Amino acid sequence: MLLLHRGDLRHLGRQGRLLSERVLITGVLGCLGSWAAKAVLEHGDEPVGYDLGDATHRLELILTPAERVRLTLVRGDITDLDAFARTLDEHEITRVVHLAALQVPFCRADPALGARVNVVGTVNVFEAVKERLDRIPGVAYASSAAVYGPGDPSPAPESGGTAPATIYGVYKLANEGTARLYHAESGVPSIGIRPYVVYGPGRDQGMTSDPTQAMAAAARGEGFAIGYGGVAQYDYAPAVARAFVRAASAPAGAVVANFPGLSASMQEVVAAIEAAAPEIAGQISWQETPLPFPATVEAHALEDALGSVPQPSLAEGIGETIELFRAS
């Protein structure tokens, strides 16, 4: 008799055969998307990436050649509901990690496009999953600490902000409302995760990418000028991606959770970079201007939903990042 432990079960095929999950990752060519693909592979499941872009340099940095062969890439537009729904069916998707979004500078430059991608695109994901709940248990999606504004207290309450400081934050707040109503009206479960400053290999664009760009410069033996300062919360990209992948298998209700990252000042971040690359000591500068968000956020709901969400210390994460940049 074959004994199957709950923790080992993924899903059973029609003939009772144990199968791997087929996990669709929107925005797979981004930093978190690439790390999510790696997390899926490491779990023994099958990643299917959905992205309109063609820049694969993050995948090439993060995945080994053998891992890239196992990733199925689908060129698709998240604003096209029919195309997205067809992809779910053609690839027999059983889990969805929705990360596709335009970041702060791109939403600021073209708010209408940002709304189509970030707001309508998220509605499309929920609408498609709503029709396939027999196969897909819900949605794990990316919100952001950008839902908060400078007027929110620190630590900011996990119940969320009401006055974001950027149009990107407004769109992310709309995503949380979308998730809440799709659960209330259509029974679609979801877990939305709000990262703060994501750092690590592959984080090369967006409002808070400067610390990672400084790490990349340090790996080359060069200095860098970081455009902001103050205290913020730092979230290691591989750890955040693993949490998204776990959340895709465990949605319940309409959970929205801050990622439980590490609080640090920019001085501490720069010190950790210099410790990992002492040859550039004194060559990294920063502005004193803080980000337009609370310095710290409450973060309990994600571990309540998933259990422990581990990540390395800031020094370890920065050291690993610089080491991978040097090796690439």
Secondary structure, DSSP 8 states (H G I E B T S, - for coil): -----GGG--EE-TTS-EE--EEEEETTTSHHHHHHHHHHHHTT-EEEEEES----HHHHHHS-HHHHHT-EEEE--TT-HHHHHHHHHHTT--EEEE-----HHHHHH-HHHHHIIIIIHHHHHHHHHHTTTTT---EEEE--GGGS-TTS-SSB-TT--SS-SSHHHHHHHHHHHHHHHHHHHH---EEEEE-SEEESTT--SSTT-HHHHHHHHHHTT--EEES-BSEEEEEEHHHHHHHHHHHTT---SEEEEE---EEEEHHHHHHHHHHH-GGGTT-EEE-S-B-SS-S-B---HHHHHHS------HHHHHHHHHHHHHH-
